[in-house]
């Protein structure tokens, strides 16, 4: 086996597949990258058995072959090599030699046959979406998946395709985030729950160009993302996702329109008074055309006042400030609409065009208005 | 007490004195910043009893006073406040109120009388040096102080003033770093050992302008750095520093001149093969007009070859690669001169103009040339 790489294509290929290399495992082969040059192109693959990534890197095959190599070591080496062509050879006994300019490294590889490759992908049911939209949609919903595994379904996101719309939902028991994206074509209905970890890695790998597409293929137990020269395959989370629609209501008693940045900045400042594990609510007191925000903790107290437009009743309601912050951070609008029913019912932050909906449950606090 | 600050001057003042706020202590008052507006200016001071920093911030004193405030909390708050004037008041009971735009924070301060201020500074013996030179000189020597406290003197740097020269020396038992800086004036002879921690903090605080000066005042047990609106006072390390001069020799059997960047890059690459705590030497085999570098470890092997100019004998010698790397990184010259005596004696990397000298002890390895 003898391959010649440009340093930068090799590096970017390694960085892409590294996302599927587990940091700790008892199976050393999982910490490897497979270099496969047996099919007329040079492919790098990593697979942690939940998530597998394969990418093609530019290079010249002088002698075809396959070998596995310890991923972190190979990645560090590629970074430190001189800016020159990299010649990789592997001999019969599995010893790899890297020659780059005057530098020469020798180290043992691993038998490629130990390596588990990608599951077989059927290319039947799919959608096409711009890299930019997919990356944004993940960012705008991923924060409200559950962090612990008590309920596996909550650790993933529901991807629903209906005609020319993709709807993405995440929830953790305290809040629900929903984003809708228009697609260019009409597709067959589809409904899968994709692990949060997969989506996080996808959004890190995706260059995110608006004029470049990602194809998402749906199958029985897997989902597959294809873009540029890269394929990402992930297991799905099995089970029936929560019926979210019945939790959503259009009724409200109070509805406000407020500058998003001012509201976000003020809530962020209030968190100064919160030490970790301390669960102090921020209290919003909406009266006439202003909101008074206040938070009290063992460290001190904060008050702030913001102007707003209001329809309906006055209300006083408390929230976990982090939940409001995480939703407001991913909303691009200058002003947001928030509707309330009563101090014990969720609030809804809704996009005018219906492209987003964030539902957040309030928290109890002493001194609520009747 | 009532003070009005511009956000940015307050922030930069806090950042400066924060360097003397210990991260963990059993004395809560040490984690505070003293705000003192009793002498016609607003001064912030922090003091961890080894190192004390005082800086003056711009602002308006509407009512003089002094109060101490928890440093990390105050720093975070200043960062998160809106871009507007900050009004700080403290009442008789020590409650601090911060008003900035519509935001209002209240939290308890601490009695200023608990706070230990700066030691008294005599302004007799001193030198003046450019901020840039001091910052560079520290960076170029600080890496070879000892990390553990077995020998206190090794955890500091020797500052020696002789006529119009400042000489800075550090050593850790395996290597010695010496830098000389020309001063604009002639000063009285002086010799002190300054703690490495102090020098690290000074080099972080110093803006490092070439046309701005630092005054260094020497006293019995303290050293004091004055620049811009800031004063840093540190304890000295007591005791007789090592007699370094007798360890330095001008004799050599081999002397080479080599491109610094190529040598540094090659040695840095070799460290890929070293896992922490693994003590593998890099072996330099100098023969005629080239150097072969090699390193073998459990992970693999590396070889490289560099061209050089040589005077004297061939030599094969081993070093801890980190020691070579740290010295080469802080040398600005394109080419370096290295002289050797034999494989058991230190090598010397010397500046042509005498401005620097790095001595590094070799390590034993099997297969040394006679």
Interface residues (C-beta under 8 A of the other chain):
Chain A: X73 X76 X77 X80 X81 X82 X102 X103 X104 X105 X106 X107 X108 X265 X266 X268 X269 X272 X273 X299 X300 X301 X302 X303 X304 X305 X306
Chain B: X73 X76 X77 X80 X81 X82 X102 X103 X104 X105 X106 X107 X108 X265 X266 X268 X269 X272 X273 X299 X300 X301 X302 X303 X304 X305 X306
